[in-house]
Amino acid sequence: MIQVMIAAAHADGTLDEAEEKAILDRLCGVELDGEEKMFLLDELHQPKSVEELTTGIENSSTAKAMYMLAVAAIEVDTEAERAWLDGLGEQLGLSSEVRRFIEEQG
């Protein structure tokens, strides 16, 4: 799930300081050991593709949760971000109505 937030933040080709801070802020309450922290920091700069993120996701609840996390991680203000989010939703098998509902609630 962390990987989808990271990939969403990279959707426009860059991870800016505000996006990085938003991801790290969401993880502040999570207890991580040193190895997990290093993994997270490495992942921040090596985003997964939509295909990598969605491979094997067949549960609709998991798909919706992934999409919600992606929506929460970014402010869709570029065409690249919109295209990435649309691609994620399609790969997860979410209808446009469900995606719109999640985005309106986010």
N, C-alpha and C positions, 0 to 999 in steps of 0.2 A: 504494500500500500504506500509506503514511503517512496518507492520508486515511481509511482504514478504522479505523485506531487512534484517530484524532481523533474520528471519528463515534461509535465505541463508547464513548469516554470521555464523550461528551455524551448518551449513551443515556437517562440519567435526568433530563435537562434541564439539568444543570450540569456544568462541568468544574472539579473541585476541585483543590486544590494538589497532592495526592498523585498524581492521575491525570495532571496536566500534567507533574509531575516524572518519572513513569514513562515517558512518551512521550519527553521530552527525554533521559533517561538512555539509552534504547535507541538514540538517534541520536548519542550522544557520540562514538562511534568513526567516524562517517561524516564525511568531509571535505566541507564545504559552503562555497560561496562566499557573499559578502554577499547577493546576489540570492536565492539558495536559502534562506538563513536568514530573510530577510524574508518569503518565500513561506510558509515553515513557520510562522512566528509569526502571520501573517495567517490561515492555515488553522486554527490552534489555536482560533480564536474564530469560525470560520465553517464548521461541520461540514456535510458533504454528507449528503443523504438516502440511505436504503438503495437507492432506485431509481437515483439518480445513481451510486452506488458500483458497482452490479451491471450497469448497462447495458453490453452488449457482452462480458461475461465468459461465455465458452463453454467454456473449457478447465477441466477438472475439477481439475487441479493448481493452477491459479491460484485457483480457487474455494476449495479447501481451505486454501491459504496465506492467503488473505484472512480466512477464518473463524478460523484459528489466531492471526493477528495481533489480531483483534478480541477473542478470548478472553484473550489475553495482556495486553491493554490495560485490562481491567476485572475487577473482582470482582463477580460477579453477585449482588447483595444487595438488589435492588429488583425489583418486578414490571415496572417500565418497562424496566429493563435486560434482564430475561428476555425480554420481548416483543420488544425491539429485536433481540436476538441470534437469537431464533427467526425473526423476519422476515428477517434477513440470510441465515440458513441456507436458508430456503425459497426466497428470491429467487436464491440461488446454485445451487439445485437439489441441495442435499446432503440425503441421507436422515437421518432422526432418529438412526439407528445411527451414522452417520459423525460427526454433530455431537456426540453423546454421547461417542464415543471421543476426539475432539479435545479436548473439555472435560475429560475425565478425565485426559488426558495433560498438559494445560496447567497 
